[in-house]
Amino acid sequence: MSAFSPARFGNIFLPGLTLAFASCLPAAEPDEPWIRGIYTGRSPRAVTVGEREAWQRASEIARRTPHAFVLVGEGESMEPLYRPGTVLVLQKSAYTALQRGQTVFYLNREKRTVAHVLVAKARDGWRAAGLNNREHDMEPVVAQNLVGVVIAAFAPQTGARTFRTAAHPRQLPPSPALARP
């Protein structure tokens, strides 16, 4: 066990301490319950699939799940759990059902949606944090600003090349990747 292990602190939330050292910790794999000192065990892991399949699977889950909808994540604060472009399925949830380790979307004072992990329950609401942020969000998650909880995630494959077929190769447009300067 390393000198600083989230497991040693259990359920104790030490404001500033846990997250201040998070950037010093080695990056964890996204399937580990602790990532950079933050418990993410109740957040679904992204399944890597093709872009079309990501949308199809997310849409199917949203269609079958009451009060669910699909969004695309942007920004880097939740990497490596969710990279930019991850297709997320959210479900509206009762504030009283929230649990530490869930990824939630909430509307901040600037009316921007934020997707971060719940790290601790406080008197004035839940503290949330991005996995790449040095400190938790200053604005608490409360019933009035809660948008939903992430219930599924699909990461479209990157770098995959899509091939099209044609009757004759000259009918295909030139590929920028294969073009020579």
N, C-alpha and C positions, 0 to 999 in steps of 0.2 A: 504494500500500500504506500502510495506516495505521501509526501509531507502534507500536501493539501488534497484531501479527498472529500468530495461532497458527501460520501457515505458516512464519514466521521461526524458530520454535523446533523445528520438525520433530518428532522422536520424543523429544525431551528433556522430562522431566517435572520441573518446578520446584515442589516442594511449597509450597502456599500462594500462590505468585506467580500462576500461571495462573488459579486459581479466585478469588483475592482480587480480581483485576481483571475477572473475568467479568461482574460486575454493572455495570461501567462501559462495557462493549461494547454496541453497538447490537444489538437483537434480530435474529437472523437468521431467514430463512424456514426452515420445517421441512425443506425438501428440500435445503438446503445441508449439506455434510458437517460443517461447524463451526458449532456453535450456542453462543453466549456463551462462546467460548474452549474449548469441549470438543468433541473429535472424536466424531461420532456416525455416521460413514460406514458402519458395519456394523449399524446399527439400522434395521429396516424403517420406512418412512414410513407414517403412517396414511392409509388410503383412506377418503374421506368418502362414506358411503352412508346409506340409510335405516336405522332401528334394526333392523327385521326382517331386512333384507339383511345387516347387520353380523353378526348372530347366525348367520344361515344360512351365510354365507361362512366365518366363523371355525370353526363346527362342522364344516363339510365339510373344511377343511384339517386340523383336529385328527383327524378320522376317518381321513383318508388318510395321516397322518404318524405313524410309530411314536413312542410315548412323548410325544405332544403332548396338550395340554389347553387349555381356554379360561378366562380370568379377565377381570374388569373392573377397569381401573385407577381409582384414586382419589387425590386429593391433587393439588397443583400443582407439585411439584418437577420434573416432567419436561416442563412446558409450555415452548415451543410444540410440541415433538415429539409428546407424547401429552397431551391434555387429560383432565380427570376424565371418566369414563364411557367411555373408549376400550375397545373390546373387543379383547383381546390373545390371540394364540395363542402359547403357550410350548411349548418342547420340552426335555425333560430332555437334558442334554448332558454329555459328559465334561469334567471340569475342565481337562484338558490341551488341549482343543480351544478354550478361550476365547481371544478376541482383543480387543484394544483397539478401542473404538468400538461394541461390542455392548451392548445393554440386557439386563441380567440381573435375575432375581428371586432374592433370597436371604433367609434367615431370620436376623434379628439376635438379639442376646443376650436381648432382651425377648420373643422368639418372635413378632415381627411381621414380615410380609413387606415387603421394600423392593425397589422397582424403580428401578435407577439404571444409568448408563452406566459401563462399565469404562474407566478413564483411564490406568492404569499397572500393570505387574506389579512387585511388590515381593518381598522375601525371605519375608515372612509371608503372602503372598496378593495378590490383586488389589485395587487401590484403585478405588472406585466413587464417582460423584458425581451428584447431581441437577443438572439444568440451571439451577435457580434457587437453588442453595445456594452460599454463599460459599466453602466448603471441601469437600474430599472427605470421604467417610464415614470415621470413625475406625476402625470395625470392618472388617477386610478380608474379601473374599469368598474362601472356601476351599472345598475339595471337600465338606466336611462340612455347610456351610450353603447351598450352591448349590441352588436350586429348579429353575431352568430359564432358557432364553434366549428372548427374544422373537423369533419368526420371522415374524409377520404382525400387522397392526394395522388396525382398522377404527373410524373415528370416526363414530358416529351423528350424522346431521344434527341441528342444534339450531335451534329457532325455526320448524321446518316445521310447518305446521298440517295435521292430518289431517281430512279431510272424510268424512262418512258420508252415504250416500244413503238416502232414505226415500220412500215413496209420496206423502207429503204433508209439507211443511215443518213443520207443527205437531206432527208426531210426533217431531221432533228435540228433545233437551233444550236449554234456553237456553245460549248460549255465554257463559262468564264474561268473555271478552275483549270481547264486544259488549254486555254489560249496562251500563246507565247507572245512576249512583248516584242 
